[in-house]
């Protein structure tokens, strides 16, 4: 995976797509992953952090 450039702002379109995907994920009751960073709890936490940062 390439290094992420954390100095750039994300485009609104990218953020909107991520939020839409997250809302879709919430409708999948059987979602499971082997990646700890992609667990529902971690994604929920990242989403809440994003919302808090924009407040």
C-alpha positions, 0 to 999 in steps of 0.5 A: 500500500502506498504511503498516504499524503496526510497533508492534502484535504480530501475532496467532498465527493470522496468523503460523501462516498465514504459516508454513503458506504458506511451507511450501507454497511450498517444495513448488513447485519452479517458483516464480518472481516479478518482485518481488525481495522475494518471491524464495524466498531473501528469503522464506527469510531472513525466515523464519529471522530470524523464528525467530531472534527467537522463540528 
